């Protein structure tokens, strides 16, 4: 794997984690409120 691919992969990974976090935060609150 080239350095460029490695950096790109890390960036995608971080963006993915932020995306999952941004989605799961309101979703978990929504589940809490349903109870």
Secondary structure, DSSP 8 states (H G I E B T S, - for coil): --HHHHHHHHHHHHHHHHHHHHHHHHHHHHHHHH-
